[in-house]
């Protein structure tokens, strides 16, 4: 028996714009099993947030079927809402209230009695370690505290599935790590989590399964391990520093080497995909020497989800993130 | 009733916000005082020239001003909702089973309470300036301008949700404000207007409110103009609230 908490069949959504209709989501099929952390990954504008908004009843799909917690998002929106938690990119905590008031209000809006809501709020404050700031006005919170409260608000009514939209955007590394811990803790407690992110390392770190979306379609899906295994071998990254004048010539020379599968040029560096990194290093060194190219850096690593994205889309997320800045 | 509980919860949330920022309340209380001190003396001068046909000039001026306050206070709601869109509060509530009507009605009710406090305060302050308070008429006047506030506040909430941006909201609010204000005879009675202007005024719902408000403040309850004002405002309020509820319900991309 299929135990999918979230499933979609061919959902599509177009938005009208001045240049005609833009299809943000072009036939997405997904299935998220109970108890999983499901990572939904892609660059900005790929259709992640639109898909998430459809699943959380904020947007109607144009066509296709989506069920969440067993209910149809189109025809049973209120029932879907009863069973999901949602933490949007902006958060959602009321800045003029205290954190505890926010928690209790959320519980009450989900139909809890006042005393149940208070009890549940206290439980979450203890479990998620919010006691230090929960009775202060939210407007005074730091970014990390605010985000922890947002997640707690989403968990108030014990949802079947918690949707997190880019939860770590804007957080410093320490708060990011804290939030990751919080997400793992929720998962250990049995909550299904649907998480969007454009950070590949985040998806890799947290997800049981993940899907990569690009231009409104899913280009890869599986466990992080499966996806990376498909790119067998190693990655050698060479920093070419100021010398990227030679990069074109160097790339074609590298591609001619038998053990090199692919080479990708990025700003000031080349990523070389090889069968066996250790045995590939010496000949690559020799080649660079012949060409009179001074190396800035060289790194040998295993493929990451960035490499998966690159293979599926022909574009590098690192480059896109760099140019977006 | 889940709807009533939701309305109460969301009303109280906004009310707490107001109580925690007494500056807002003080600002809205000070406006009528400024009008009375800086504008009413001018009217007294005009009154001597036979501009006002009946009674005390303050009795003509104050009811119109109460209607202005209701009208303005409601329209300001648009800014609040844009702020809440940005902080994600609106989205957060929309992903709960909360009644969509309550999402609108909670904040509107807060605006209404603010208005009633302001208006009662204003009426009392106006007494030493020569305002005659007829209690029963005044109670019905409160009901009438409440309808006006609920309409403008609902409208502004919905416009905020649709436009999502202060810079786009401002010209619309401003574009409505001035003609409605002038065509309602809030500052000076429309009976002073040339005929074409008075004809145009009849297309303005606020005109009926102001005309009726003047009668009600004078204690003239059983007048056709009072009935007329309610006949205009009740359906308008229901219509605008229904439309604004739809704005909460509809997909907001």
Boltz contact constraints between the chains, C-beta under 6 A:
constraints:
  - contact:
      token1: [A, 56]
      token2: [B, 95]
      max_distance: 6.0
  - contact:
      token1: [A, 59]
      token2: [B, 251]
      max_distance: 6.0
  - contact:
      token1: [A, 60]
      token2: [B, 251]
      max_distance: 6.0
  - contact:
      token1: [A, 78]
      token2: [B, 97]
      max_distance: 6.0
  - contact:
      token1: [A, 81]
      token2: [B, 95]
      max_distance: 6.0
  - contact:
      token1: [A, 81]
      token2: [B, 96]
      max_distance: 6.0
  - contact:
      token1: [A, 81]
      token2: [B, 97]
      max_distance: 6.0
  - contact:
      token1: [A, 82]
      token2: [B, 97]
      max_distance: 6.0
  - contact:
      token1: [A, 86]
      token2: [B, 95]
      max_distance: 6.0
  - contact:
      token1: [A, 88]
      token2: [B, 88]
      max_distance: 6.0
  - contact:
      token1: [A, 88]
      token2: [B, 91]
      max_distance: 6.0
  - contact:
      token1: [A, 90]
      token2: [B, 87]
      max_distance: 6.0
  - contact:
      token1: [A, 90]
      token2: [B, 88]
      max_distance: 6.0
  - contact:
      token1: [A, 91]
      token2: [B, 88]
      max_distance: 6.0
  - contact:
      token1: [A, 92]
      token2: [B, 88]
      max_distance: 6.0
  - contact:
      token1: [A, 92]
      token2: [B, 89]
      max_distance: 6.0
  - contact:
      token1: [A, 92]
      token2: [B, 92]
      max_distance: 6.0
  - contact:
      token1: [A, 94]
      token2: [B, 89]
      max_distance: 6.0
  - contact:
      token1: [A, 95]
      token2: [B, 87]
      max_distance: 6.0
  - contact:
      token1: [A, 96]
      token2: [B, 17]
      max_distance: 6.0
  - contact:
      token1: [A, 108]
      token2: [B, 9]
      max_distance: 6.0
  - contact:
      token1: [A, 109]
      token2: [B, 96]
      max_distance: 6.0
  - contact:
      token1: [A, 109]
      token2: [B, 98]
      max_distance: 6.0
  - contact:
      token1: [A, 110]
      token2: [B, 96]
      max_distance: 6.0
